[in-house]
């Protein structure tokens, strides 16, 4: 596989093809249909933190596939249940301003505010979101969130059509991928070896000419 610009190409004996429609999961460890939902929730975090007991309702507009696949009420028994629950993912985004893998674990999920927020959510289909989800020229994965308070006030309605990692937001993803690689490499290897791997991976020409066995040996 070769990466050039914002295109990924697979070399084959009879040519290559561009993976233009591939969505790379970069920002959050969440099911694809909820990627923009958690981004919207994270943007609303500063508006709702400290006011969770004042919330009357949380309105989510999403695509029909998200309603069919990941809209869930009732008990969530394990991390797999939680990372495929739109309402859980949004609740964490509102609470934390982000979403990490540890937020699906049992010791985090016992926070009673999560289910309180889930129970206040109304999940509705956004017709435009569904239409653009199936549009081959867009392949959008849109979500929108607005929080309403008991005093009659509300947050802004935050709307997002494409997640980071979508072909329309490729450029935003590159520095995030690099930062993620650096974080995990330095967490696993000593600083010197991690820097060596990062340097190797940042040299496109060197990497393309490198033998696979040499690349794998560097990771051992």
C-alpha positions as CSV (number, residue, x, y, z in Angstrom):
1,X,0.0,0.0,0.0
2,X,1.3,3.5,-0.9
3,X,0.1,6.7,0.5
4,X,0.5,9.9,-1.6
5,X,-1.2,13.2,-0.9
6,X,-4.7,12.3,0.3
7,X,-5.0,9.1,-1.7
8,X,-4.2,5.5,-0.7
9,X,-3.2,3.2,-3.5
10,X,-2.8,-0.6,-3.6
11,X,-0.2,-1.8,-6.1
12,X,-1.3,-4.8,-8.2
13,X,0.3,-6.6,-11.1
14,X,-2.2,-5.1,-13.5
15,X,-2.3,-1.5,-12.2
16,X,-3.7,0.2,-9.1
17,X,-6.9,1.7,-7.8
18,X,-7.6,4.6,-5.5
19,X,-9.6,3.9,-2.3
20,X,-11.5,7.2,-2.5
21,X,-14.5,6.1,-0.4
22,X,-12.6,4.6,2.5
23,X,-13.5,6.2,5.9
24,X,-10.6,6.1,8.3
25,X,-11.6,6.1,12.0
26,X,-9.3,8.6,13.6
27,X,-10.8,10.8,16.3
28,X,-12.9,8.6,18.4
29,X,-13.2,4.8,19.1
30,X,-16.9,4.8,18.1
31,X,-19.0,3.0,15.6
32,X,-18.9,4.9,12.3
33,X,-22.5,6.1,12.3
34,X,-21.8,8.0,15.6
35,X,-18.5,9.6,14.7
36,X,-20.0,13.0,13.9
37,X,-22.5,12.6,16.8
38,X,-19.7,12.4,19.4
39,X,-17.9,15.3,17.7
40,X,-21.1,17.4,18.0
41,X,-21.4,16.4,21.7
42,X,-17.8,17.3,22.4
43,X,-18.4,20.7,21.0
44,X,-21.4,21.2,23.4
45,X,-19.4,20.0,26.4
46,X,-18.5,23.5,27.7
47,X,-22.1,24.7,27.3
48,X,-23.6,21.9,29.4
49,X,-21.0,20.9,32.0
50,X,-22.2,21.8,35.4
51,X,-25.8,22.0,34.1
52,X,-26.7,18.3,33.6
53,X,-29.4,18.4,36.3
54,X,-31.0,21.3,34.4
55,X,-31.4,19.5,31.1
56,X,-35.0,18.9,29.9
57,X,-34.2,16.9,26.8
58,X,-31.5,16.2,24.2
59,X,-32.6,16.0,20.6
60,X,-30.5,14.0,18.2
61,X,-31.0,14.1,14.4
62,X,-29.3,11.3,12.6
63,X,-29.4,9.1,9.5
64,X,-31.8,6.2,9.3
65,X,-29.1,3.5,9.4
66,X,-27.8,4.9,12.7
67,X,-31.3,4.6,14.2
68,X,-31.6,1.1,12.9
69,X,-28.2,-0.1,14.0
70,X,-27.0,1.8,17.0
71,X,-29.9,3.6,18.7
72,X,-30.5,1.6,21.9
73,X,-32.4,2.1,25.1
74,X,-32.3,0.0,28.3
75,X,-29.4,-1.8,29.9
76,X,-26.0,-2.0,28.2
77,X,-24.2,-5.0,29.6
78,X,-20.6,-4.7,28.4
79,X,-18.2,-2.5,26.4
80,X,-19.4,-3.9,23.1
81,X,-23.0,-2.9,23.9
82,X,-21.8,0.6,24.8
83,X,-19.7,1.3,21.8
84,X,-22.7,0.4,19.6
85,X,-25.1,2.7,21.4
86,X,-25.6,6.2,19.9
87,X,-27.1,7.5,23.1
88,X,-24.3,6.2,25.3
89,X,-21.6,7.7,23.0
90,X,-23.3,11.1,23.0
91,X,-23.7,11.1,26.7
92,X,-20.0,10.5,27.2
93,X,-19.2,13.2,24.7
94,X,-21.3,15.7,26.6
95,X,-19.8,14.6,29.9
96,X,-16.2,14.5,29.0
97,X,-15.8,16.6,25.9
98,X,-14.1,13.6,24.2
99,X,-14.5,9.8,24.0
100,X,-11.8,7.2,24.8
101,X,-11.8,3.4,24.9
102,X,-11.7,3.4,28.7
103,X,-15.1,5.2,28.7
104,X,-16.7,1.9,27.6
105,X,-15.4,-0.1,30.6
106,X,-17.6,-1.2,33.5
107,X,-15.9,1.1,36.1
108,X,-16.7,4.2,34.1
109,X,-20.2,3.1,32.9
110,X,-21.5,3.0,36.4
111,X,-21.7,6.8,36.5
112,X,-25.4,7.4,37.0
113,X,-25.3,10.7,34.9
114,X,-24.8,8.6,31.8
115,X,-28.2,6.8,32.0
116,X,-29.8,10.0,33.1
117,X,-28.7,11.7,29.9
118,X,-29.6,8.7,27.8
119,X,-33.1,8.8,29.1
120,X,-33.5,12.4,28.1
121,X,-32.6,11.8,24.5
122,X,-34.9,11.9,21.5
123,X,-33.5,10.3,18.4
124,X,-35.1,11.5,15.2
125,X,-34.3,10.9,11.6
126,X,-32.9,13.8,9.6
127,X,-34.1,13.3,6.1
128,X,-31.2,15.2,4.6
129,X,-28.8,13.1,6.6
130,X,-30.3,9.9,5.3
131,X,-30.4,11.1,1.7
132,X,-26.8,12.3,1.8
133,X,-25.7,9.1,3.5
134,X,-26.8,7.1,0.4
135,X,-25.6,9.7,-2.1
136,X,-22.5,8.2,-3.8
137,X,-21.1,11.6,-4.4
138,X,-21.3,12.6,-0.7
139,X,-21.4,9.4,1.5
140,X,-22.1,11.8,4.4
141,X,-22.6,10.5,8.0
142,X,-24.4,13.4,9.4
143,X,-25.6,14.0,13.0
144,X,-26.9,17.0,14.8
145,X,-27.4,17.6,18.6
146,X,-29.2,20.3,20.5
147,X,-29.7,20.4,24.3
148,X,-32.8,22.0,25.9
149,X,-32.9,23.2,29.5
150,X,-35.8,23.3,32.0
151,X,-35.8,27.1,32.1
152,X,-36.7,27.2,28.4
153,X,-33.2,28.0,27.1
154,X,-31.2,25.8,24.8
155,X,-27.7,25.3,23.4
156,X,-27.0,26.0,19.7
157,X,-27.8,23.2,17.4
158,X,-24.5,21.6,16.4
159,X,-24.5,19.8,13.1
160,X,-21.8,17.8,11.4
161,X,-21.9,16.1,8.0
162,X,-18.5,14.4,7.7
163,X,-16.3,12.9,10.3
164,X,-12.5,13.4,10.4
165,X,-11.2,10.6,8.2
166,X,-13.8,11.0,5.5
167,X,-12.4,11.9,2.1
168,X,-13.8,15.4,2.5
169,X,-11.9,15.9,5.7
170,X,-8.7,14.0,4.9
171,X,-6.3,16.8,5.6
172,X,-7.5,17.3,9.2
173,X,-6.8,13.6,9.9
174,X,-3.1,13.6,9.0
175,X,-1.7,15.5,12.1
176,X,-4.1,13.4,14.3
177,X,-2.7,10.2,12.9
178,X,0.8,11.3,13.4
179,X,0.1,12.4,17.0
180,X,-1.6,9.1,17.7
181,X,1.3,7.1,16.2
182,X,3.8,9.1,18.3
183,X,1.8,8.6,21.5
184,X,1.5,4.8,21.2
185,X,5.0,4.2,19.9
186,X,6.5,6.1,22.8
187,X,4.2,4.3,25.2
188,X,5.5,0.9,23.9
189,X,9.2,1.5,23.0
190,X,12.0,3.5,24.6
191,X,12.2,7.1,23.4
192,X,15.2,6.4,21.1
193,X,13.7,3.5,19.3
194,X,10.3,5.2,19.0
195,X,12.0,8.2,17.4
196,X,13.8,5.9,15.0
197,X,10.5,4.3,13.9
198,X,8.9,7.7,13.5
199,X,11.8,9.0,11.5
200,X,11.6,6.0,9.2
201,X,7.9,6.3,8.7
202,X,8.1,10.1,7.9
203,X,10.4,9.5,4.9
204,X,8.0,8.5,2.1
205,X,10.7,7.5,-0.4
206,X,12.7,5.5,2.1
207,X,9.5,3.7,3.3
208,X,8.4,2.8,-0.2
209,X,11.8,1.3,-1.0
210,X,12.1,-0.5,2.3
211,X,11.8,-4.3,2.4
212,X,8.8,-5.5,4.4
213,X,11.0,-7.8,6.5
214,X,13.2,-4.8,7.5
215,X,10.0,-2.8,8.4
216,X,8.7,-5.6,10.6
217,X,12.1,-6.1,12.2
218,X,12.1,-2.4,13.3
219,X,8.8,-3.0,15.1
220,X,10.2,-6.0,17.1
